[in-house]
Amino acid sequence: MARRKKEQTRVDLSAFDQAGARVIDNPITTEVEDSYLEYAYSVIHSRALPDARDGLKPVHRRILWSMHEQNHRPDRPYVKSARIVGDVMGRYHPHGNLAIYDALVRLAQDFSLNAPLIDGHGNFGSPDDGPAAERYTESRMSREAMLLVGELNEGTVDFKPNYDGSELEPKVLPAAFPNLLVNGTSGIAVGMATNMIPHNLAEVVAAARHLITSPDADLDDLMRFVPGPDLPTGGQLLGLDEVRRAYETGRGVVRMRARANTGPLEGGRGRQAITVTELPYGVGTEKIIEAITDEVKGKLIVSGPRKGQRQAVRLQGIADVKDLTDREHGTRLVIECKVGVNPQALLADLYRLTPLETSFGINNLVLVDGQPQTLGLKALLEVFLHHRYEVVTRRTTHRRTKRQDRLHLVEGLLIALIDIDRVVALIRASDDAAAAKTGLMSEFGLTDIQATYILDTPLRRLTRFDRIELETEQDRLRTEIAELSRILDDESVLKQVVSDELAEVASEYGTARRTTLIDGDLKEVLAASVPAGPLEVADDPCQVILSATGLIARSAAESEEATEGRRRSGRVKHDAVRAVVHSTARGRVLLVTSTGRAFKIDVLPLPVLPEQSGTVSLRGGMSASELVPLEKGERVVGLAPLGGPSAEGSPGLALGTRNGVVKVCSPEWPVRSDEFEVITLRDGDEVLQATWLTDAATEALVFVTSDASLLRFPAKLVRPQGLKGGGMAGISLGAGAEAIAFNVVDSADPQHGDPMVVTSTGTQVKVTPFASYPAKGRATGGVRVQRFLKGESRLTVAWVGPRPVGASNTGDPVELPAPDNRRDGSGEAVLMGPQLVGHHIERD
């Protein structure tokens, strides 16, 4: 069959020959090969790959050139994108309008480019959605685009005919900054592809300037300036070892990860949430939500022997996903966790199973002198710098030529002004312009250009005043020509000009780094980022601790048997704490502030204090301002349990204020509100301490005042009040005195140690057994707790409770003196007396 067709073809060709036609007998394989090679060459050079010098593909270059010609500049009004697309398509780029508009849209997207080259007005799309049609959007060049086209009119680059030979277009743009590295690009040619990642403009310029002064710099030197890519969407980039490999060879794979934080869900009533604020490059929120939905429900298998079945669910612990992204706040994807779910473990699963963590394959394939080459970081910078050297050289030559031409004319005018009367007389006596020009050239030694210019100059300009201006202009032109000649004659001066211009670009257009770089081997970084612990946290007992310096943390959740074993073994945790309440890992506690406000907070997000040899440091705690919105000067003064055995049968929360007011707040907390007031304070008053009562029959309330008085009275003397109550008189204050300490003491509980009273005047510190102070009635004056020495007039620190310890404002321990049974003693001198006083804690 094939042989018969071939014979038939030969017969047909023979017939053409007999008719006198010129027929070329070309095998079909050769014809296909030749045609395909021409097509491949056209795609590679005219469509898919960027030029290493300006970093642009032909369509992008033609868009900017057309807008430059039509004066669509940053200081001009926006014009319809359809108008730009039509001009580009009709004059320079004979392809479809959709292809041109897609290219224009990408140049305007700030989530695709670090330095957008189009200033767009309207809907130019998002990582998930496409843009509006070209008839609805408007465009003009951005300020950064002017850096690419700004020197086109100074002979800096070569031009070529457009597709029909009717106009000219630039072969390359002058490009005043390394656009290819700054904005990156991607494209698919025939048998090859390019995929270049964006970088920070200021960092790339710094590396280029270093390469100007140190041409032999190696890759490690350059990476001091360009440590890694900088993506317009921010996020994190993992494993700089892969980045270095890509910079060295031009190929590599980098791992990108979204930036997310965990914390309480606003209005979530105990739930935790993961808030994503920055996404990997090229990933949108809708793609994340779709992936989460697939993993939560199980992906549907659409091919293979099990077609129509669903895979097992791999992602658990998610209650809801909300996309709160907007123009004002940027990316904000909130992933709500189910109750009791460890958000850090869930985040690790999200990184593993969804595009919150994805890869970017780097392939730096570009055109260098028309040939496709894969270049590393240093080679890319060198190609750009050589281009800039040529651009500045041609620009300088153009400027010098313009000034030399002008100087030639100025010198001719000055010659004519020396004897202006003879010049005028010669021109009047001439029969025509040609005779006048010949006479000027022969009589005054002028050139043809000078004589023509003099004849074209109005007589009124040839005055005495103009001569002064011309002489000044002559001197200026000679100075400028000398400076331009110095640039052309000295290579080091040329390089310095290029370096200075790059510095100006970085100073004006440089931005701070958006992407966080995480150094190390990719596998090691990924392994280290996996959090320890299960996805769901058991609701085991724990303690919530408030330190004397205002830090909040929790102890590790453990079973009651382990807790009892720890207590019996005598392993005691020591640190200066202000309050401790018992709760569970998935429970909630009440946080009380000095302004009388109370906040419900979750225990699970609190940092777990690391334990070493039975001792724990509270410096690993979390600042209260990270948990609740504190006002200026407001501080946390107490904790209370919310539910559980600790809250059952309690009279409520005891509060003491600076004005000597005491209140026991009934534990009837609002159900639907996570923030409320527990006491109504008068102007100028504040809460000193809020302590949870366990048994009003055995506990005592204690005030210590600035004039060294202590009052203790039974807690049962204070009637519980509701949230709106303002309390009652607790202690009678002397003139000018104020309460400086308040606490609850249970002297009938020897298990926690004997209560002590700690007082300090700033230099003298005294510790006295609590039993030395007699009980009195509420709203009375107290008894003396310290005798003032000469020059002392008030107490600065006081604390009442078991196992006292002292600490400085920074939390450093201060050793307290031995107990003194004299309640009115003057104490002992202590170096840097305690600014804060707390107590030891035991797990019991």
TIFIRO-816144 format. One line per 10 residues: their letters; for each residue x, y, z of C-alpha. Coordinates in steps of 0.05 Angstrom, whole numbers. Example, Ala and Ser with C-alpha at 12.3 -4.5 7.8 and 13.67 -1.06 7.14 Angstrom:
// residues 2
as = 246 -90 156  273 -21 143 $
// end
This chain:
// residues 844
marrkkeqtr = 0 0 0  56 49 19  95 32 -43  34 43 -87  22 113 -58  95 131 -69  92 110 -141  28 151 -151  63 212 -122  120 204 -172 $
vdlsafdqag = 71 200 -230  37 265 -207  104 300 -202  123 277 -270  59 308 -296  78 374 -266  145 370 -300  114 360 -368  71 421 -356  133 464 -346 $
arvidnpitt = 125 474 -271  186 476 -226  178 419 -177  226 402 -120  223 330 -100  233 333 -24  222 272 21  165 280 71  211 266 130  258 322 110 $
evedsyleya = 201 370 100  172 355 168  239 360 202  255 427 170  186 456 184  188 432 256  257 462 267  234 528 240  174 526 286  216 507 346 $
ysvihsralp = 266 562 331  209 613 326  178 591 392  245 592 428  268 659 403  203 697 392  156 672 445  176 629 504  245 646 530  267 713 560 $
dardglkpvh = 329 752 540  380 749 596  395 823 588  327 855 601  291 793 627  233 801 579  200 757 527  183 790 460  110 801 478  127 836 543 $
rrilwsmheq = 180 879 508  131 898 454  78 917 505  125 964 541  152 993 476  82 1007 450  61 1040 515  126 1081 514  111 1105 444  39 1122 461 $
nhrpdrpyvk = 62 1159 524  22 1117 573  68 1138 630  59 1138 705  42 1212 705  -11 1204 651  -83 1181 658  -101 1107 653  -124 1081 586  -166 1020 568 $
sarivgdvmg = -125 957 566  -161 938 501  -131 1000 468  -61 978 488  -73 906 466  -100 929 399  -40 974 386  10 919 404  -26 867 362  -33 911 301 $
ryhphgnlai = 37 940 300  85 891 333  57 825 357  13 789 305  -18 739 353  -85 733 389  -109 789 434  -120 740 492  -46 720 492  -25 794 492 $
ydalvrlaqd = -74 812 547  -52 753 590  19 777 585  -1 848 603  -41 823 663  18 786 692  61 849 687  9 884 732  1 831 786  36 848 851 $
fslnaplidg = 29 775 874  67 752 812  122 804 807  164 839 859  166 901 816  103 904 772  116 937 705  44 956 692  3 1001 738  -66 969 731 $
hgnfgspddg = -133 998 750  -189 947 758  -193 873 769  -128 841 747  -143 774 780  -116 735 839  -77 669 847  -145 633 842  -185 676 794  -172 707 726 $
paaerytesr = -176 781 710  -234 820 682  -238 828 607  -192 878 573  -250 925 559  -262 933 634  -191 945 659  -144 1004 650  -69 1007 648  -7 1051 645 $
msreamllvg = 66 1039 656  92 1035 727  151 1074 753  194 1011 751  177 1002 677  206 1071 662  273 1044 686  270 993 630  251 1041 573  278 1107 598 $
elnegtvdfk = 341 1108 555  311 1083 490  317 1151 455  392 1157 466  417 1104 418  428 1053 473  401 991 437  392 966 366  324 965 331  295 917 280 $
pnydgselep = 236 918 232  169 894 259  133 834 229  112 871 164  172 918 159  130 980 168  159 1002 235  218 990 281  220 957 349  277 949 399 $
kvlpaafpnl = 314 883 400  324 892 475  308 945 527  362 985 564  339 956 631  367 998 688  358 941 739  364 864 735  291 852 717  301 778 703 $
lvngtsgiav = 325 762 774  278 811 808  213 790 775  228 720 750  192 688 692  165 623 665  154 595 595  149 530 556  185 526 490  195 465 444 $
gmatnmiphn = 235 413 481  256 462 536  225 507 589  245 562 637  222 575 708  257 630 745  240 652 816  235 725 839  287 760 883  292 823 924 $
laevvaaarh = 312 883 883  357 915 935  394 849 948  404 834 873  431 904 861  478 898 920  506 833 891  513 865 822  551 924 851  597 876 889 $
litspdadld = 611 839 825  630 904 791  685 918 842  703 844 851  696 807 785  728 745 814  678 739 871  653 668 880  582 644 894  590 647 970 $
dlmrfvpgpd = 609 720 965  548 736 923  502 698 970  522 745 1026  481 796 987  429 749 957  417 696 1010  357 668 973  295 683 933  246 735 958 $
lptggqllgl = 174 720 937  121 775 929  73 733 970  122 726 1028  120 659 1065  179 616 1084  232 583 1041  262 519 1070  331 490 1060  383 539 1033 $
devrrayetg = 427 482 1010  380 471 951  381 546 938  456 546 933  454 487 885  405 525 841  449 587 843  510 546 823  481 504 767  419 542 746 $
rgvvrmrara = 374 484 765  344 463 831  281 453 872  264 497 932  210 485 984  161 540 1000  116 542 1061  59 587 1083  67 632 1144  16 612 1197 $
ntgpleggrg = 6 623 1271  -36 588 1322  -78 617 1377  -147 623 1408  -204 631 1359  -238 698 1367  -306 683 1397  -292 609 1390  -308 590 1463  -248 546 1475 $
rqaitvtelp = -228 529 1405  -160 540 1375  -148 566 1305  -93 567 1253  -89 634 1217  -51 635 1151  -26 704 1132  24 689 1075  19 635 1022  70 601 978 $
ygvgtekiie = 85 633 910  30 620 860  -18 588 911  -86 619 927  -134 610 985  -186 574 943  -135 521 923  -119 511 997  -192 505 1016  -205 455 960 $
aitdevkgkl = -146 412 982  -169 413 1055  -239 393 1034  -212 335 993  -169 310 1050  -224 318 1102  -276 282 1060  -229 234 1025  -211 243 952  -255 210 901 $
ivsgprkgqr = -218 160 858  -237 174 786  -194 121 751  -167 52 762  -200 -12 786  -231 24 846  -264 78 805  -317 117 843  -290 100 913  -261 148 963 $
qavrlqgiad = -194 144 997  -187 142 1072  -192 209 1108  -121 232 1124  -135 301 1153  -173 305 1219  -185 356 1273  -213 413 1229  -280 443 1248  -286 497 1195 $
vkdltdrehg = -246 538 1145  -260 612 1132  -228 656 1079  -225 727 1108  -178 754 1056  -191 826 1034  -154 885 1004  -145 920 1071  -116 863 1112  -88 819 1057 $
trlvieckvg = -87 743 1062  -124 715 1122  -145 643 1120  -173 618 1187  -174 543 1199  -215 527 1262  -192 467 1303  -238 420 1339  -239 422 1415  -178 388 1444 $
vnpqalladl = -138 387 1380  -64 406 1383  -60 463 1331  15 453 1320  5 380 1302  -53 398 1256  -11 451 1222  43 399 1209  -10 355 1175  -34 415 1133 $
yrltpletsf = 37 428 1110  44 355 1090  -23 345 1056  -42 412 1025  -9 466 982  8 505 1045  75 474 1031  97 464 959  158 462 914  184 508 861 $
ginnlvlvdg = 229 480 807  283 530 787  307 526 714  345 588 693  341 577 618  350 643 581  373 670 515  445 695 512  465 722 444  405 685 415 $
qpqtlglkal = 426 618 444  388 582 500  433 574 561  422 552 633  458 602 678  472 607 752  468 669 795  537 697 778  529 686 703  461 720 703 $
levflhhrye = 490 781 738  550 783 691  505 782 629  464 839 658  526 880 676  557 871 607  491 896 578  492 957 624  564 972 605  544 972 532 $
vvtrrtthrr = 481 1013 545  519 1066 585  575 1068 534  526 1079 476  486 1129 518  550 1167 535  572 1167 463  504 1193 442  505 1248 494  576 1269 477 $
tkrqdrlhlv = 560 1272 403  499 1316 418  541 1363 460  597 1365 409  547 1383 355  519 1438 398  588 1463 416  605 1467 342  544 1511 331  559 1555 391 $
egllialidi = 630 1566 368  604 1587 300  556 1637 332  611 1666 374  655 1676 312  598 1712 278  584 1756 339  657 1782 338  641 1821 274  566 1820 270 $
drvvaliras = 564 1882 224  606 1848 170  562 1785 176  499 1825 166  528 1865 109  553 1801 74  485 1769 80  450 1831 53  498 1836 -6  488 1763 -26 $
ddaaaaktgl = 442 1746 -83  413 1684 -49  423 1638 11  474 1595 -24  517 1655 -40  510 1680 32  531 1612 60  591 1609 13  611 1679 33  607 1664 108 $
msefgltdiq = 648 1601 100  703 1636 60  703 1702 98  700 1676 170  725 1604 164  659 1573 183  638 1503 166  577 1487 124  537 1468 187  557 1532 224 $
atyildtplr = 541 1577 165  473 1544 154  456 1552 228  476 1626 228  431 1639 168  374 1604 203  383 1643 267  340 1706 276  379 1770 276  349 1792 342 $
rltrfdriel = 386 1735 377  454 1760 355  461 1811 410  512 1828 463  471 1794 517  467 1729 477  542 1728 471  551 1723 546  501 1666 548  536 1631 491 $
eteqdrlrte = 604 1636 525  574 1607 588  542 1551 548  608 1539 513  645 1529 578  590 1482 605  590 1440 541  666 1433 543  662 1410 616  608 1360 601 $
iaelsrildd = 644 1333 539  707 1324 580  668 1285 634  634 1242 582  700 1229 548  729 1207 614  674 1155 621  688 1128 551  764 1128 559  769 1097 628 $
esvlkqvvsd = 735 1030 641  738 1039 717  699 1104 711  647 1070 667  638 1015 719  631 1066 774  576 1102 735  539 1036 727  547 1021 802  523 1090 823 $
elaevaseyg = 462 1085 779  445 1017 807  452 1045 877  402 1100 861  352 1049 835  359 1007 898  352 1068 943  288 1091 909  254 1026 891  283 975 940 $
tarrttlidg = 236 942 990  245 901 1053  250 826 1046  184 790 1049  204 716 1050  237 685 1111  295 639 1095  306 576 1137  378 552 1129  402 480 1127 $
dlkevlaasv = 390 416 1089  317 409 1066  306 340 1096  335 361 1163  293 426 1163  229 388 1148  244 336 1201  259 389 1254  194 426 1238  149 367 1255 $
pagplevadd = 121 381 1325  123 328 1378  58 303 1409  -7 274 1385  -60 311 1344  -111 308 1401  -87 327 1470  -114 287 1529  -153 328 1581  -104 312 1636 $
pcqvilsatg = -95 354 1700  -44 410 1699  -28 476 1734  -34 545 1704  19 591 1733  25 667 1734  95 691 1749  115 752 1789  139 784 1724  72 774 1689 $
liarsaaese = 87 712 1648  35 657 1641  48 583 1628  23 514 1645  56 452 1672  58 389 1631  -8 353 1633  -2 286 1668  -45 235 1703  -64 239 1776 $
eategrrrsg = -21 178 1792  41 211 1762  26 276 1800  18 239 1866  82 200 1853  120 265 1840  95 296 1904  114 235 1945  183 231 1914  196 303 1939 $
rvkhdavrav = 211 331 1869  189 403 1879  186 456 1826  215 523 1849  203 591 1819  175 659 1838  101 656 1820  43 702 1836  -15 655 1827  -29 582 1812 $
vhstargrvl = -95 548 1794  -110 476 1778  -142 460 1711  -137 411 1653  -100 414 1587  -164 426 1548  -197 470 1602  -203 545 1611  -183 593 1666  -202 664 1685 $
lvtstgrafk = -149 718 1680  -160 781 1723  -126 848 1710  -111 908 1753  -169 947 1722  -220 896 1746  -229 863 1678  -232 787 1671  -217 745 1609  -231 672 1596 $
idvlplpvlp = -170 640 1564  -156 570 1540  -103 529 1574  -80 489 1513  -44 546 1476  -4 565 1538  70 544 1533  88 482 1572  144 496 1620  204 450 1608 $
eqsgtvslrg = 226 411 1668  298 394 1687  315 356 1750  249 374 1782  259 449 1773  221 492 1724  237 562 1698  179 610 1686  220 649 1635  190 603 1583 $
gmsaselvpl = 122 632 1595  79 676 1550  67 750 1563  -4 766 1582  -8 818 1527  -1 762 1476  -64 729 1504  -111 787 1519  -115 860 1496  -86 897 1556 $
ekgervvgla = -89 973 1559  -29 1017 1576  -8 1005 1648  -57 947 1657  -27 883 1685  -50 813 1704  -61 806 1780  -93 738 1789  -122 673 1762  -185 633 1776 $
plggpsaegs = -209 564 1752  -268 556 1706  -302 491 1724  -272 428 1752  -261 405 1824  -223 469 1841  -284 512 1827  -336 469 1863  -360 496 1930  -317 558 1927 $
pglalgtrng = -345 624 1955  -314 660 1895  -257 706 1877  -226 752 1930  -201 819 1906  -165 874 1944  -153 944 1916  -103 1000 1928  -155 1041 1965  -166 986 2015 $
vvkvcspewp = -230 958 1985  -243 883 1989  -292 842 1949  -311 769 1943  -341 761 1873  -391 704 1866  -369 654 1812  -428 667 1767  -391 683 1704  -426 703 1639 $
vrsdefevit = -436 644 1593  -432 679 1525  -380 731 1541  -305 719 1545  -291 789 1574  -327 823 1632  -315 863 1696  -311 831 1764  -310 895 1805  -333 967 1797 $
lrdgdevlqa = -273 1010 1815  -273 1083 1835  -230 1133 1798  -156 1124 1814  -165 1055 1845  -137 990 1820  -137 916 1838  -75 893 1875  -88 818 1876  -143 770 1856 $
twltdaatea = -141 703 1892  -188 643 1888  -220 623 1954  -226 550 1972  -256 551 2043  -278 617 2073  -285 584 2142  -210 574 2149  -180 627 2104  -161 698 2122 $
lvfvtsdasl = -156 760 2080  -94 803 2090  -77 876 2072  -9 909 2078  -4 985 2072  51 1032 2052  56 1060 2123  76 990 2148  9 965 2175  -19 894 2167 $
lrfpaklvrp = -91 874 2176  -117 803 2176  -189 784 2183  -231 722 2168  -255 714 2096  -324 697 2121  -334 769 2143  -339 790 2070  -406 776 2038  -401 752 1964 $
qglkgggmag = -427 802 1912  -445 799 1839  -403 825 1781  -429 897 1787  -413 903 1861  -360 953 1883  -338 914 1945  -334 940 2017  -283 971 2064  -226 924 2077 $
islgagaeai = -176 964 2117  -175 1034 2147  -119 1073 2115  -79 1128 2149  -68 1196 2118  -28 1191 2054  -24 1115 2059  -47 1063 2008  -51 988 2006  8 956 1971 $
afnvvdsadp = -8 882 1980  -68 836 1987  -74 761 1991  -112 701 2018  -79 658 2071  -100 590 2098  -61 581 2162  -95 514 2174  -59 481 2115  10 460 2140 $
qhgdpmvvts = 22 419 2076  38 482 2037  85 510 2090  78 564 2143  54 631 2117  104 687 2120  101 763 2115  154 795 2071  164 870 2072  216 916 2042 $
tgtqvkvtpf = 232 990 2044  278 983 1984  341 970 2024  317 935 2087  280 868 2079  244 830 2135  211 761 2135  164 747 2194  120 686 2211  48 701 2197 $
asypakgrat = 27 674 2265  61 734 2298  4 780 2274  -63 776 2310  -129 774 2273  -174 835 2277  -240 858 2247  -253 881 2177  -247 956 2162  -201 969 2221 $
ggvrvqrflk = -129 991 2224  -74 940 2225  -12 926 2267  60 947 2253  99 902 2206  164 939 2202  201 994 2240  227 1048 2194  299 1069 2201  323 1140 2194 $
gesrltvawv = 307 1166 2124  254 1112 2111  181 1132 2106  143 1077 2069  143 1005 2047  154 991 1974  142 916 1971  100 869 2014  75 798 2006  39 748 2050 $
gprpvgasnt = 36 673 2037  73 607 2044  143 592 2016  164 663 1998  218 679 1947  245 746 1922  258 768 1851  282 830 1814  242 865 1760  275 821 1708 $
gdpvelpapd = 257 757 1746  326 743 1774  324 711 1843  340 752 1905  359 715 1969  314 734 2027  339 738 2100  323 687 2153  255 694 2188  252 746 2244 $
nrrdgsgeav = 199 735 2298  197 810 2314  138 836 2275  161 909 2284  234 897 2269  272 938 2218  297 878 2177  364 865 2145  401 900 2088  395 860 2024 $
lmgpqlvghh = 433 877 1961  382 900 1909  322 885 1953  264 848 1921  223 887 1872  174 829 1864  157 774 1913  126 707 1897  127 637 1925  147 565 1910 $
ierd = 97 517 1880  86 443 1888  49 394 1844  -2 365 1892 $
// end
